[in-house]
Structure formats: C-alpha cells, structure tokens
Amino acid sequence: MSGAKMETPMTTTTVSMTVNGKQVSADVENRTLLVQYLRESLGLTGTHVGCDTSQCGACTIYVNGLPIKSCTMLARQADGAEVTTIEGLADGDTLHPMQEAFRENHALQCGFCTPGMVMSAIGIVERNKDSLDEKTVRHELEGNFCRCTGYHNIVKAILAAHKEMTA
C-alpha cells in the first residue's frame, strides 16, 4: 500500500475537576490544553489565549491554589484539580479586591491582558503578604505582557489591592 495514509485514532480521556466551585466532567482529546477546555468546552472565555507559547500570561488561572499559565497544561493533567478562572473571583456583584483595584486605578485599557494580569497579581500579593513594593511588582509581572499600557496603573492597582488584601 504505497502512499496510503494511516489515520491515528484520537485518544480521549475523561477529566473531572472543580471549576469555580462547580464540578465538571467531560471526555477530551489527550492533546487538549486546559485553556482550550475552559474556553471551548465550558464557555469560560475570560481566560485568553494570547501567544500560545506561555510568554504573555493572558491565560493565567489558578490550579489547586497556584497561578499557572493554562496554555502550558493539558486538561487531563488537571483531572481532580480545583480550578479558578477570572469568572470565579467575584462574589456575585462584589468584585474581588484585585478586580476592584484594577477598576479603581484604571489599570486596563483594551482589557485583553486583564484577566491573566489580575490572576497573576493575586499570586504576587499572596507570595508577598508581609511587604510589597513597586520593584517587586514589576519584577514579578515580567511573565505578563500588556501592549496598551506602561504598567504604571497596573502596578498602582496591585499595590492598592495588597493593602486591602492584607489588612
């Protein structure tokens, strides 16, 4: 059979996880990225795909309490995990303190990077509860890109949220 193409069957795995406090389960192709599963299967489009190379941070979410870039993780690797996306931060109409600080400090422009920036910023505050300064914020934001701002208001928002979150 010279020239004949053999098709490889797609293998799937059933994944179950808690996303934003809700138990979810689905069959996914083994190669499905967590960001794809969240956006395409669950309709949680607040988690953005910016670069597909884990450089921009737009896809940052929390898995088992740690911020991760969801374009670097397969959905099957999150089986059994507790996942929080930007949609899971607010408590009804009450924004998370970091979301509120971004709003109050005008820390967004087009908004594309904002969900990942907010999720990363929460991690920055959690890692630096005792003390946080502008230099540390700027250093820790190196894994998140914003093409619209000079980061001044983003840094200001994170420092304001730090005060609120650690009070």
C-alpha positions in Angstrom: 0.0 0.0 0.0 2.5 2.6 -1.1 1.3 6.1 -0.5 -1.7 5.1 1.7 -2.2 7.3 4.8 -2.9 5.6 8.0 -5.1 7.6 10.4 -4.2 7.5 14.0 -7.4 7.4 16.1 -7.7 10.3 18.6 -7.4 9.0 22.1 -9.6 10.6 24.7 -9.7 10.8 28.5 -12.5 11.6 30.8 -11.5 14.5 33.0 -13.3 15.7 36.1 -12.4 18.8 38.1 -14.0 21.6 40.1 -14.0 24.8 38.1 -15.1 28.0 40.0 -16.8 25.8 42.7 -18.7 23.7 40.2 -17.9 20.0 39.5 -17.5 19.4 35.7 -16.6 16.3 33.7 -16.0 15.7 30.0 -14.3 13.5 27.5 -11.4 15.4 26.0 -8.7 14.5 23.4 -5.5 13.8 25.2 -3.8 16.7 23.5 -6.4 19.3 24.6 -4.9 22.2 26.5 -6.5 23.3 29.7 -7.1 26.8 28.2 -9.0 25.1 25.3 -11.1 23.1 27.6 -12.0 26.1 29.7 -12.9 28.3 26.7 -14.3 25.8 24.2 -16.0 23.2 26.4 -17.0 25.2 29.4 -17.5 28.6 27.7 -15.3 30.4 30.2 -13.9 32.9 27.7 -12.3 35.2 30.3 -9.2 33.1 30.1 -7.5 34.4 27.0 -5.1 32.8 24.5 -2.5 35.4 23.6 0.7 33.8 22.4 0.4 30.0 22.5 3.9 29.9 23.9 3.4 30.8 27.6 5.1 34.1 27.2 2.2 36.6 27.6 0.3 35.4 30.7 -3.2 36.1 29.3 -4.2 32.6 30.1 -3.2 32.6 33.8 -5.6 30.8 36.1 -5.4 29.1 39.4 -5.0 25.3 39.7 -5.0 23.9 43.3 -4.3 27.4 44.6 -1.4 28.2 42.4 -1.3 30.6 39.4 -0.4 28.7 36.2 -0.5 29.5 32.5 -3.2 27.3 31.2 -1.7 27.1 27.8 1.1 25.0 29.3 -1.1 22.4 30.9 -3.1 19.6 29.3 -6.7 19.3 30.5 -6.1 15.8 31.6 -3.3 17.0 33.9 -6.0 19.0 35.8 -8.1 15.9 36.4 -9.2 16.1 40.1 -8.0 19.6 40.5 -9.6 22.8 41.9 -9.5 25.4 39.1 -10.3 29.1 39.4 -10.7 31.4 36.4 -11.3 35.1 36.3 -15.1 34.3 36.2 -14.8 32.7 39.6 -13.2 35.6 41.5 -16.2 37.8 42.2 -18.8 37.0 44.8 -22.0 37.8 43.0 -21.8 41.6 42.2 -18.9 42.1 44.7 -15.6 42.2 42.9 -12.5 40.5 44.3 -10.3 43.2 45.9 -7.8 42.9 43.0 -10.5 43.3 40.4 -11.8 46.4 42.3 -8.3 47.8 42.5 -7.8 47.4 38.7 -11.1 49.2 38.2 -10.4 52.0 40.7 -6.9 52.6 39.4 -7.7 52.5 35.7 -5.3 49.6 35.3 -6.6 48.4 32.0 -7.1 49.7 28.5 -8.3 47.2 25.9 -8.8 44.5 28.6 -7.3 41.6 26.7 -4.5 41.0 29.2 -6.5 42.0 32.2 -7.9 38.6 33.3 -4.4 37.0 33.3 -2.9 40.1 34.8 -5.4 40.0 37.7 -4.9 36.3 38.3 -1.1 36.8 38.4 -1.4 39.9 40.6 -3.3 37.9 43.2 -0.4 35.4 43.3 2.1 38.3 43.7 0.2 39.6 46.7 -0.1 36.1 48.2 3.6 35.5 47.8 4.5 38.9 49.3 2.0 39.3 52.1 4.4 41.0 54.5 5.9 43.5 52.2 5.4 44.5 48.6 7.0 47.4 46.7 6.9 48.7 43.1 10.2 47.0 42.2 8.9 43.6 43.3 5.6 44.0 41.5 7.4 45.0 38.3 9.8 42.1 38.6 7.0 39.6 39.2 4.9 40.9 36.3 7.6 40.0 33.8 5.6 37.0 32.7 2.6 39.1 31.8 2.5 41.4 28.7 0.3 44.4 28.1 0.6 46.1 24.8 -1.5 49.1 25.7 -0.1 50.5 28.9 3.2 51.4 30.6 2.2 49.3 33.5 2.1 52.3 35.9 -1.6 51.9 36.8 -1.3 48.1 36.9 1.5 48.4 39.5 -0.5 51.0 41.4 -3.6 48.7 41.4 -1.6 45.7 42.7 -0.1 47.8 45.5 -3.6 49.1 46.4 -5.0 45.6 46.4 -2.1 44.4 48.5 -3.2 46.9 51.2 -6.8 45.7 51.0 -6.0 42.0 50.9 -3.5 42.0 53.7 -5.4 44.4 56.1 
